[in-house]
Amino acid sequence: MKSEVLQQFPHIQLTGFAMLLFLGSFIAVAIQTFKRSARPTFQRISELPLEDN
C-alpha cells in the first residue's frame, strides 16, 4: 500500500525537505530551551500563574 501511494507522489524530495525542516525546528527549540541565559526568563514565566493582578 505504501509503495502504491509513493508511485502517485512525484515529489519525493519534498519529504526529505520536510524532515530537515522539522529537525531544524526541533533542534532550535531544544537549544533555546536549554540555554543558561534563558533561565531568568523561564523563572519569571513559571511564576506568572502565582501573581495577583
Secondary structure as UniProt FT lines:
FT   HELIX           2..8
FT   HELIX           12..34
FT   HELIX           36..38
FT   HELIX           39..46
FT   HELIX           48..50
//
